Amino acid sequence: MKKTDRFIPVITVSVYYGDKVWDGPTTLHGMLDIPEKIARYVNDYKILLVEARRNALVLHNANNVDLFNLLEIILDKSTPKNEAKKKAIQYGEEHQVDKSVVMTVAGATNSKIDYNAFEKGEVTMCTLFEEIAKENVIKGKALGMIETGFDFELSENDILIRLQRKLDITLQQAQEYLNLFKKQAV
């Protein structure tokens, strides 16, 4: 490296989309338990934290604007879920939200969606909410079947077979549900 060479800065922004307002630290020192004797030797870094539910960002990229507007709609706890869903779908249609934004919203809301449909351009905000609803119905059925299976002292293998057959899902999906709901059912 030469004396005249310069690094290109990297800016890391953390997006928080939890249920509650962020009340944690926003500096590295705030996250560490550092003995006072060495604190001055440990670099402190500010953490740029943005709350998805509400923020004062001035965004210039249309996709970023759409992303944060949708997250704000979806994560607003003062709005009933059905109303939030309608608002998000309406926003998606009015602003012709890019599929990458819909995928990001799906990831942020932990929704399972058909990513192959994205490649074909078939996914919209409406599709996303339909997939979320479908997934929630399947989860509810799976939980009930797992609880019943354990109540009747079926083996985990028998429960997996029943999940696959009744819900028309793969063994891997059945195992995911069993792992997810096992503790609740026992």
C-alpha positions as CSV (number, residue, x, y, z in Angstrom):
1,M,0.0,0.0,0.0
2,K,1.3,3.4,-0.9
3,K,1.1,6.5,1.2
4,T,-1.4,8.0,-1.2
5,D,-3.7,5.0,-1.4
6,R,-7.0,5.3,0.3
7,F,-9.6,2.7,1.4
8,I,-13.2,2.8,0.3
9,P,-15.4,3.2,3.3
10,V,-18.0,0.5,4.1
11,I,-21.1,1.6,5.9
12,T,-23.1,-1.1,7.8
13,V,-26.7,-0.4,8.6
14,S,-28.7,-2.7,10.8
15,V,-32.4,-2.9,10.2
16,Y,-34.5,-3.8,13.2
17,Y,-38.0,-5.0,12.6
18,G,-38.9,-6.5,15.9
19,D,-42.2,-6.1,17.7
20,K,-41.0,-3.7,20.4
21,V,-39.2,-0.4,20.1
22,W,-35.4,-0.9,20.1
23,D,-34.1,0.0,23.6
24,G,-30.7,-1.8,23.3
25,P,-27.3,-0.3,22.9
26,T,-26.2,1.4,19.6
27,T,-22.5,1.3,20.2
28,L,-20.0,-1.5,20.4
29,H,-19.0,-0.4,23.9
30,G,-22.6,-0.6,24.9
31,M,-22.7,-4.2,23.9
32,L,-19.5,-5.3,25.6
33,D,-18.6,-5.8,29.3
34,I,-15.2,-4.1,29.2
35,P,-13.1,-3.6,32.3
36,E,-12.5,0.1,32.8
37,K,-8.7,-0.3,32.7
38,I,-8.8,-1.4,29.0
39,A,-11.8,0.4,27.7
40,R,-9.7,3.2,26.1
41,Y,-7.8,0.5,24.1
42,V,-11.0,-1.0,22.6
43,N,-12.3,0.9,19.6
44,D,-15.9,1.9,19.9
45,Y,-18.1,1.8,16.9
46,K,-21.4,3.4,16.4
47,I,-24.1,1.0,15.2
48,L,-26.4,2.6,12.6
49,L,-29.7,1.1,13.5
50,V,-32.9,1.8,11.6
51,E,-36.3,0.7,13.0
52,A,-38.4,-0.6,10.1
53,R,-41.6,0.2,11.9
54,R,-40.9,3.9,12.1
55,N,-38.0,5.9,11.0
56,A,-37.1,9.3,9.6
57,L,-35.0,8.0,6.7
58,V,-34.7,10.1,3.6
59,L,-34.4,7.5,0.9
60,H,-33.7,8.1,-2.8
61,N,-33.9,4.6,-4.2
62,A,-37.5,3.7,-5.0
63,N,-37.1,0.1,-3.9
64,N,-35.8,1.2,-0.5
65,V,-38.7,3.6,-0.2
66,D,-41.1,0.8,-1.0
67,L,-39.4,-1.7,1.3
68,F,-39.6,0.6,4.4
69,N,-43.1,1.8,3.6
70,L,-44.3,-1.8,3.3
71,L,-42.5,-2.8,6.5
72,E,-44.1,0.1,8.3
73,I,-47.5,-0.9,7.1
74,I,-47.1,-4.6,8.0
75,L,-45.4,-4.1,11.3
76,D,-47.8,-1.4,12.6
77,K,-49.3,-3.1,15.7
78,S,-52.1,-0.5,16.0
79,T,-53.6,-1.7,12.7
80,P,-55.6,-4.9,12.5
81,K,-53.8,-7.6,10.4
82,N,-56.5,-7.7,7.7
83,E,-56.5,-4.0,7.3
84,A,-52.6,-4.0,7.2
85,K,-52.8,-6.7,4.6
86,K,-55.2,-4.6,2.4
87,K,-53.0,-1.5,2.8
88,A,-49.9,-3.5,1.8
89,I,-51.6,-5.0,-1.2
90,Q,-52.9,-1.7,-2.3
91,Y,-49.5,-0.1,-1.8
92,G,-47.9,-2.9,-3.8
93,E,-50.3,-2.5,-6.7
94,E,-50.2,1.3,-6.8
95,H,-46.4,1.5,-6.7
96,Q,-45.8,-1.6,-8.8
97,V,-43.4,-2.9,-6.1
98,D,-40.4,-4.7,-7.5
99,K,-40.2,-8.5,-6.9
100,S,-36.9,-8.0,-5.0
101,V,-38.8,-5.8,-2.5
102,V,-41.5,-8.4,-2.1
103,M,-38.9,-11.1,-1.5
104,T,-37.2,-8.9,1.1
105,V,-40.5,-8.3,2.9
106,A,-41.2,-12.1,2.7
107,G,-37.8,-12.7,4.4
108,A,-38.3,-10.0,7.0
109,T,-41.7,-11.5,7.9
110,N,-40.3,-15.0,7.9
111,S,-42.7,-16.1,5.1
112,K,-42.3,-19.2,3.1
113,I,-43.0,-18.4,-0.6
114,D,-42.4,-20.1,-3.9
115,Y,-39.2,-18.4,-5.2
116,N,-39.5,-20.1,-8.6
117,A,-42.7,-18.0,-9.1
118,F,-40.5,-14.9,-8.6
119,E,-38.3,-16.0,-11.6
120,K,-41.5,-16.1,-13.7
121,G,-42.7,-12.7,-12.4
122,E,-45.8,-14.3,-10.9
123,V,-45.5,-13.0,-7.3
124,T,-47.2,-9.9,-6.0
125,M,-47.9,-8.6,-2.5
126,C,-51.3,-10.3,-2.8
127,T,-49.5,-13.6,-3.6
128,L,-47.2,-13.1,-0.6
129,F,-50.2,-12.7,1.8
130,E,-51.9,-15.7,0.2
131,E,-48.8,-17.8,0.8
132,I,-48.5,-16.5,4.4
133,A,-52.1,-17.5,5.0
134,K,-51.6,-20.9,3.4
135,E,-48.5,-21.5,5.5
136,N,-50.3,-20.6,8.7
137,V,-53.2,-23.0,7.9
138,I,-50.7,-25.8,7.3
139,K,-48.8,-25.0,10.5
140,G,-52.0,-25.1,12.5
141,K,-52.9,-28.5,11.0
142,A,-49.4,-29.8,11.6
143,L,-49.5,-28.7,15.3
144,G,-52.8,-30.4,15.8
145,M,-51.6,-33.6,14.2
146,I,-48.4,-33.6,16.2
147,E,-50.2,-33.0,19.5
148,T,-52.7,-35.8,18.7
149,G,-49.9,-38.1,17.7
150,F,-48.1,-37.6,21.0
151,D,-51.3,-37.9,22.9
152,F,-51.9,-41.3,21.3
153,E,-48.2,-42.2,21.9
154,L,-47.4,-42.6,18.3
155,S,-43.7,-42.8,17.3
156,E,-42.1,-39.8,15.7
157,N,-41.7,-41.8,12.5
158,D,-45.5,-42.5,12.5
159,I,-46.2,-38.9,13.0
160,L,-43.9,-37.9,10.2
161,I,-45.6,-40.4,7.8
162,R,-49.1,-39.0,8.8
163,L,-47.9,-35.4,8.3
164,Q,-46.6,-36.2,4.9
165,R,-49.7,-38.1,3.8
166,K,-52.4,-35.7,5.3
167,L,-50.7,-32.4,4.4
168,D,-49.1,-33.6,1.1
169,I,-45.7,-32.4,2.2
170,T,-42.1,-33.7,1.9
171,L,-40.4,-35.6,4.6
172,Q,-38.1,-32.6,5.1
173,Q,-41.1,-30.3,5.6
174,A,-42.7,-32.8,8.0
175,Q,-39.5,-32.9,10.0
176,E,-39.3,-29.2,10.2
177,Y,-42.8,-29.0,11.6
178,L,-42.1,-31.8,14.0
179,N,-39.0,-30.0,15.3
180,L,-40.9,-26.7,15.4
181,F,-43.9,-28.0,17.4
182,K,-42.4,-31.0,19.3
183,K,-41.8,-29.1,22.6
184,Q,-45.3,-27.5,22.5
185,A,-47.0,-30.9,21.9
186,V,-45.2,-32.8,24.6
